[in-house]
Amino acid sequence: MIITVASFKGGVGKTTTAFHIAAFLNERGKTLLVDGDPNRSVMKWAERGDVPFKVVDLMGAAMHAPNFEHIVFDTEARPEYEDLKALSDGCHLLVLPTTPDVLSLEALMLTVKALRDAKSTKFKVLLTIVPPRPERDGQEARQYLHAEGLPVFKSEIRRFAAYKKAALTGIPVHEIKAGNAKEAWEDYRNVGEEIVNEHQQVFAGIATSQTSTVATR
């Protein structure tokens, strides 16, 4: 399975999302995380600690990819139109993280417009860095996204300090000792489960369609 994480805006948890989706998938099969961002945020994260999966830059992806069951791409912020279309065409799911604030949502809509212009439907929005209740930012953003007819993950990533500590330590969030590390990891585990279940449903539908086609010949 190939998952790509992209955003038109920085600071929305793009790298954190790519890193932890890779960590989740690695529990199910050998996973490669590809750092396609010029800032090399994933590579720096991995260099600071002991990462349980393989991390390479974009130049090394072609050589390593055949040896892995799952591949996750962290991409450059604000990709060009043609790059965004290629990213979408080259993966099973394009994950679009966004924080629940006006500027991030506006940037997200630019990304969605570019994808729709490219006739791409393989994307799903992930709400990230959602402030705790009673703040209603996350709920209001979700209502807005649904009103726009966008596919949105049922799960969301809450705002936890544990992610910063994980990045500084160079490990996934569930491996650090912090009061909210368990809850932080549970958020990404829920996202991972959604991705896997959706992937399985798509392939089951393709298999059923192929079987029906053969049966009618």
C-alpha atoms as a printed R data frame, in Angstrom:
    type eleno elety resid chain resno       x       y       z
1   ATOM     1    CA   MET     A     1   0.000   0.000   0.000
2   ATOM     2    CA   ILE     A     2   1.274   3.480  -0.895
3   ATOM     3    CA   ILE     A     3   0.177   6.450   1.224
4   ATOM     4    CA   THR     A     4   1.163  10.038   0.442
5   ATOM     5    CA   VAL     A     5   0.788  12.969   2.847
6   ATOM     6    CA   ALA     A     6   0.578  16.448   1.307
7   ATOM     7    CA   SER     A     7  -0.413  20.009   2.214
8   ATOM     8    CA   PHE     A     8  -0.417  23.503   0.702
9   ATOM     9    CA   LYS     A     9   0.493  24.929   4.130
10  ATOM    10    CA   GLY     A    10   3.203  24.226   6.660
11  ATOM    11    CA   GLY     A    11   2.584  23.729  10.365
12  ATOM    12    CA   VAL     A    12  -0.386  21.387   9.967
13  ATOM    13    CA   GLY     A    13   1.299  18.186  11.150
14  ATOM    14    CA   LYS     A    14   2.217  16.828   7.721
15  ATOM    15    CA   THR     A    15   5.511  15.244   8.758
16  ATOM    16    CA   THR     A    16   4.133  14.050  12.094
17  ATOM    17    CA   THR     A    17   1.280  12.401  10.221
18  ATOM    18    CA   ALA     A    18   3.534  10.693   7.670
19  ATOM    19    CA   PHE     A    19   5.837   9.487  10.454
20  ATOM    20    CA   HIS     A    20   3.086   7.957  12.569
21  ATOM    21    CA   ILE     A    21   1.148   6.422   9.687
22  ATOM    22    CA   ALA     A    22   4.429   4.704   8.792
23  ATOM    23    CA   ALA     A    23   4.828   3.595  12.412
24  ATOM    24    CA   PHE     A    24   1.335   2.101  12.390
25  ATOM    25    CA   LEU     A    25   1.711   0.332   9.040
26  ATOM    26    CA   ASN     A    26   5.081  -1.050  10.106
27  ATOM    27    CA   GLU     A    27   3.263  -3.052  12.781
28  ATOM    28    CA   ARG     A    28   1.382  -4.807   9.972
29  ATOM    29    CA   GLY     A    29   4.106  -5.143   7.366
30  ATOM    30    CA   LYS     A    30   7.561  -3.925   6.445
31  ATOM    31    CA   THR     A    31   7.225  -0.176   5.831
32  ATOM    32    CA   LEU     A    32   9.378   2.426   4.073
33  ATOM    33    CA   LEU     A    33   9.041   6.141   4.857
34  ATOM    34    CA   VAL     A    34  10.248   8.401   2.048
35  ATOM    35    CA   ASP     A    35  11.245  11.980   2.852
36  ATOM    36    CA   GLY     A    36  10.366  14.097  -0.176
37  ATOM    37    CA   ASP     A    37  10.467  17.434   1.645
38  ATOM    38    CA   PRO     A    38  13.518  19.674   0.962
39  ATOM    39    CA   ASN     A    39  13.541  20.502   4.687
40  ATOM    40    CA   ARG     A    40  14.371  16.832   5.362
41  ATOM    41    CA   SER     A    41  12.215  16.867   8.491
42  ATOM    42    CA   VAL     A    42  11.667  13.104   8.503
43  ATOM    43    CA   MET     A    43  15.342  12.357   7.969
44  ATOM    44    CA   LYS     A    44  16.271  14.654  10.864
45  ATOM    45    CA   TRP     A    45  13.614  13.033  13.066
46  ATOM    46    CA   ALA     A    46  15.038   9.591  12.321
47  ATOM    47    CA   GLU     A    47  18.648  10.675  12.834
48  ATOM    48    CA   ARG     A    48  17.911  11.840  16.377
49  ATOM    49    CA   GLY     A    49  16.802   8.417  17.596
50  ATOM    50    CA   ASP     A    50  16.005   4.802  16.823
51  ATOM    51    CA   VAL     A    51  13.184   4.539  14.285
52  ATOM    52    CA   PRO     A    52  11.536   1.089  13.896
53  ATOM    53    CA   PHE     A    53  11.144   1.418  10.115
54  ATOM    54    CA   LYS     A    54  13.344   2.367   7.174
55  ATOM    55    CA   VAL     A    55  13.619   6.068   6.282
56  ATOM    56    CA   VAL     A    56  15.172   7.266   3.008
57  ATOM    57    CA   ASP     A    57  15.172  10.431   0.938
58  ATOM    58    CA   LEU     A    58  13.478  10.676  -2.440
59  ATOM    59    CA   MET     A    59  16.628   9.720  -4.337
60  ATOM    60    CA   GLY     A    60  16.857   6.425  -2.470
61  ATOM    61    CA   ALA     A    61  13.202   5.474  -2.823
62  ATOM    62    CA   ALA     A    62  13.444   3.621  -6.141
63  ATOM    63    CA   MET     A    63  16.179   1.313  -4.896
64  ATOM    64    CA   HIS     A    64  14.488   0.412  -1.607
65  ATOM    65    CA   ALA     A    65  10.781   0.414  -2.538
66  ATOM    66    CA   PRO     A    66  10.593  -3.145  -3.980
67  ATOM    67    CA   ASN     A    67  11.626  -4.578  -0.608
68  ATOM    68    CA   PHE     A    68   8.699  -3.141   1.338
69  ATOM    69    CA   GLU     A    69   5.028  -3.993   1.730
70  ATOM    70    CA   HIS     A    70   3.984  -0.420   2.543
71  ATOM    71    CA   ILE     A    71   5.421   2.945   1.477
72  ATOM    72    CA   VAL     A    72   4.590   6.329   2.995
73  ATOM    73    CA   PHE     A    73   5.673   9.588   1.328
74  ATOM    74    CA   ASP     A    74   6.167  12.869   3.154
75  ATOM    75    CA   THR     A    75   6.053  15.579   0.489
76  ATOM    76    CA   GLU     A    76   7.154  19.148  -0.058
77  ATOM    77    CA   ALA     A    77   4.762  21.781   1.269
78  ATOM    78    CA   ARG     A    78   2.643  23.509  -1.379
79  ATOM    79    CA   PRO     A    79   3.356  21.233  -4.347
80  ATOM    80    CA   GLU     A    80   2.834  22.518  -7.874
81  ATOM    81    CA   TYR     A    81  -0.323  21.472  -9.743
82  ATOM    82    CA   GLU     A    82   1.443  18.867 -11.889
83  ATOM    83    CA   ASP     A    83   3.290  17.504  -8.860
84  ATOM    84    CA   LEU     A    84   0.053  17.216  -6.907
85  ATOM    85    CA   LYS     A    85  -1.615  15.313  -9.751
86  ATOM    86    CA   ALA     A    86   1.362  12.964  -9.977
87  ATOM    87    CA   LEU     A    87   1.331  12.434  -6.202
88  ATOM    88    CA   SER     A    88  -2.346  11.535  -6.311
89  ATOM    89    CA   ASP     A    89  -2.000   9.234  -9.320
90  ATOM    90    CA   GLY     A    90   0.959   7.444  -7.733
91  ATOM    91    CA   CYS     A    91  -0.631   6.356  -4.454
92  ATOM    92    CA   HIS     A    92  -3.580   4.447  -3.067
93  ATOM    93    CA   LEU     A    93  -4.567   7.333  -0.787
94  ATOM    94    CA   LEU     A    94  -3.519  10.976  -0.512
95  ATOM    95    CA   VAL     A    95  -3.865  12.185   3.083
96  ATOM    96    CA   LEU     A    96  -4.450  15.937   3.454
97  ATOM    97    CA   PRO     A    97  -3.819  17.108   7.037
98  ATOM    98    CA   THR     A    98  -5.228  20.445   8.155
99  ATOM    99    CA   THR     A    99  -5.541  22.275  11.426
100 ATOM   100    CA   PRO     A   100  -9.028  23.610  12.262
101 ATOM   101    CA   ASP     A   101  -8.277  27.301  11.676
102 ATOM   102    CA   VAL     A   102  -9.332  29.613   8.860
103 ATOM   103    CA   LEU     A   103  -5.922  30.003   7.187
104 ATOM   104    CA   SER     A   104  -5.286  26.253   7.104
105 ATOM   105    CA   LEU     A   105  -8.768  25.473   5.843
106 ATOM   106    CA   GLU     A   106  -8.386  28.053   3.081
107 ATOM   107    CA   ALA     A   107  -5.075  26.446   2.068
108 ATOM   108    CA   LEU     A   108  -6.746  23.036   2.157
109 ATOM   109    CA   MET     A   109  -9.474  24.223  -0.224
110 ATOM   110    CA   LEU     A   110  -6.793  25.344  -2.689
111 ATOM   111    CA   THR     A   111  -5.353  21.830  -2.553
112 ATOM   112    CA   VAL     A   112  -8.772  20.289  -3.035
113 ATOM   113    CA   LYS     A   113  -9.520  22.570  -5.995
114 ATOM   114    CA   ALA     A   114  -6.273  21.494  -7.662
115 ATOM   115    CA   LEU     A   115  -7.129  17.833  -7.061
116 ATOM   116    CA   ARG     A   116 -10.645  18.245  -8.403
117 ATOM   117    CA   ASP     A   117  -9.292  20.054 -11.467
118 ATOM   118    CA   ALA     A   118  -7.042  17.037 -11.964
119 ATOM   119    CA   LYS     A   119 -10.103  14.781 -11.555
120 ATOM   120    CA   SER     A   120  -8.533  13.063  -8.572
121 ATOM   121    CA   THR     A   121 -10.758  11.410  -5.965
122 ATOM   122    CA   LYS     A   122  -8.168   9.422  -4.006
123 ATOM   123    CA   PHE     A   123  -7.809  11.878  -1.144
124 ATOM   124    CA   LYS     A   124  -9.074  12.228   2.414
125 ATOM   125    CA   VAL     A   125  -8.834  15.123   4.872
126 ATOM   126    CA   LEU     A   126  -7.376  14.632   8.343
127 ATOM   127    CA   LEU     A   127  -8.022  17.182  11.083
128 ATOM   128    CA   THR     A   128  -4.850  17.698  13.126
129 ATOM   129    CA   ILE     A   129  -3.674  19.626  16.201
130 ATOM   130    CA   VAL     A   130  -7.299  19.845  17.317
131 ATOM   131    CA   PRO     A   131  -7.625  21.782  20.603
132 ATOM   132    CA   PRO     A   132  -9.370  20.022  23.498
133 ATOM   133    CA   ARG     A   133 -12.974  20.604  24.393
134 ATOM   134    CA   PRO     A   134 -14.824  22.725  25.354
135 ATOM   135    CA   GLU     A   135 -13.212  24.531  22.387
136 ATOM   136    CA   ARG     A   136 -15.325  23.849  19.301
137 ATOM   137    CA   ASP     A   137 -12.680  24.422  16.596
138 ATOM   138    CA   GLY     A   138 -12.508  20.770  15.591
139 ATOM   139    CA   GLN     A   139 -16.264  20.266  15.507
140 ATOM   140    CA   GLU     A   140 -16.866  23.439  13.513
141 ATOM   141    CA   ALA     A   141 -14.109  22.586  11.033
142 ATOM   142    CA   ARG     A   142 -15.557  19.096  10.561
143 ATOM   143    CA   GLN     A   143 -19.010  20.556   9.884
144 ATOM   144    CA   TYR     A   144 -17.500  22.933   7.322
145 ATOM   145    CA   LEU     A   145 -15.622  20.131   5.550
146 ATOM   146    CA   HIS     A   146 -18.716  17.956   5.393
147 ATOM   147    CA   ALA     A   147 -20.737  20.891   4.042
148 ATOM   148    CA   GLU     A   148 -18.121  21.212   1.269
149 ATOM   149    CA   GLY     A   149 -18.652  17.555   0.421
150 ATOM   150    CA   LEU     A   150 -15.114  16.491   1.325
151 ATOM   151    CA   PRO     A   151 -14.109  13.016   2.487
152 ATOM   152    CA   VAL     A   152 -12.899  13.354   6.092
153 ATOM   153    CA   PHE     A   153 -11.368  10.834   8.456
154 ATOM   154    CA   LYS     A   154 -13.710   9.966  11.312
155 ATOM   155    CA   SER     A   155 -10.671  10.084  13.587
156 ATOM   156    CA   GLU     A   156  -8.802  13.289  14.335
157 ATOM   157    CA   ILE     A   157  -5.421  14.161  15.831
158 ATOM   158    CA   ARG     A   158  -5.719  16.044  19.081
159 ATOM   159    CA   ARG     A   159  -3.190  18.651  20.212
160 ATOM   160    CA   PHE     A   160  -0.663  16.948  22.495
161 ATOM   161    CA   ALA     A   161   2.770  18.064  23.668
162 ATOM   162    CA   ALA     A   162   3.964  14.470  23.373
163 ATOM   163    CA   TYR     A   163   4.490  14.867  19.611
164 ATOM   164    CA   LYS     A   164   7.129  17.562  20.121
165 ATOM   165    CA   LYS     A   165   8.983  15.366  22.597
166 ATOM   166    CA   ALA     A   166   8.809  12.425  20.187
167 ATOM   167    CA   ALA     A   167  10.299  14.514  17.373
168 ATOM   168    CA   LEU     A   168  13.094  15.796  19.606
169 ATOM   169    CA   THR     A   169  13.861  12.283  20.839
170 ATOM   170    CA   GLY     A   170  13.707  10.752  17.354
171 ATOM   171    CA   ILE     A   171  11.115   8.051  18.040
172 ATOM   172    CA   PRO     A   172   7.353   7.477  17.524
173 ATOM   173    CA   VAL     A   173   5.114   9.050  20.135
174 ATOM   174    CA   HIS     A   174   4.098   5.745  21.730
175 ATOM   175    CA   GLU     A   175   7.724   5.047  22.681
176 ATOM   176    CA   ILE     A   176   8.205   8.126  24.840
177 ATOM   177    CA   LYS     A   177   7.358   8.547  28.509
178 ATOM   178    CA   ALA     A   178   4.793  11.313  28.652
179 ATOM   179    CA   GLY     A   179   1.419  11.664  30.285
180 ATOM   180    CA   ASN     A   180  -0.482  11.975  27.009
181 ATOM   181    CA   ALA     A   181   1.665   9.723  24.803
182 ATOM   182    CA   LYS     A   182  -0.845   6.853  24.949
183 ATOM   183    CA   GLU     A   183  -3.730   9.066  23.863
184 ATOM   184    CA   ALA     A   184  -1.605  10.658  21.134
185 ATOM   185    CA   TRP     A   185  -0.694   7.273  19.669
186 ATOM   186    CA   GLU     A   186  -4.306   6.096  19.909
187 ATOM   187    CA   ASP     A   187  -5.336   8.959  17.607
188 ATOM   188    CA   TYR     A   188  -2.921   7.841  14.880
189 ATOM   189    CA   ARG     A   189  -3.770   4.195  15.462
190 ATOM   190    CA   ASN     A   190  -7.407   5.032  14.745
191 ATOM   191    CA   VAL     A   191  -6.395   6.853  11.560
192 ATOM   192    CA   GLY     A   192  -4.284   3.873  10.517
193 ATOM   193    CA   GLU     A   193  -7.187   1.492  11.069
194 ATOM   194    CA   GLU     A   194  -9.387   3.657   8.852
195 ATOM   195    CA   ILE     A   195  -6.753   3.608   6.097
196 ATOM   196    CA   VAL     A   196  -6.311  -0.161   6.248
197 ATOM   197    CA   ASN     A   197 -10.060  -0.871   6.341
198 ATOM   198    CA   GLU     A   198 -10.723   1.454   3.411
199 ATOM   199    CA   HIS     A   199  -7.874  -0.111   1.434
200 ATOM   200    CA   GLN     A   200  -9.249  -3.598   2.036
201 ATOM   201    CA   GLN     A   201 -12.752  -2.549   0.971
202 ATOM   202    CA   VAL     A   202 -11.442  -1.036  -2.266
203 ATOM   203    CA   PHE     A   203  -9.524  -4.176  -3.170
204 ATOM   204    CA   ALA     A   204 -12.458  -6.383  -2.204
205 ATOM   205    CA   GLY     A   205 -14.651  -4.321  -4.539
206 ATOM   206    CA   ILE     A   206 -12.142  -4.683  -7.380
207 ATOM   207    CA   ALA     A   207 -11.952  -8.442  -6.846
208 ATOM   208    CA   THR     A   208 -15.753  -8.731  -6.825
209 ATOM   209    CA   SER     A   209 -15.999  -6.668 -10.005
210 ATOM   210    CA   GLN     A   210 -13.407  -8.826 -11.747
211 ATOM   211    CA   THR     A   211 -15.165 -12.002 -10.668
212 ATOM   212    CA   SER     A   212 -18.507 -10.689 -11.966
213 ATOM   213    CA   THR     A   213 -16.924  -9.729 -15.290
214 ATOM   214    CA   VAL     A   214 -15.419 -13.180 -15.748
215 ATOM   215    CA   ALA     A   215 -18.724 -14.848 -14.819
216 ATOM   216    CA   THR     A   216 -20.657 -12.903 -17.477
217 ATOM   217    CA   ARG     A   217 -18.307 -13.806 -20.319
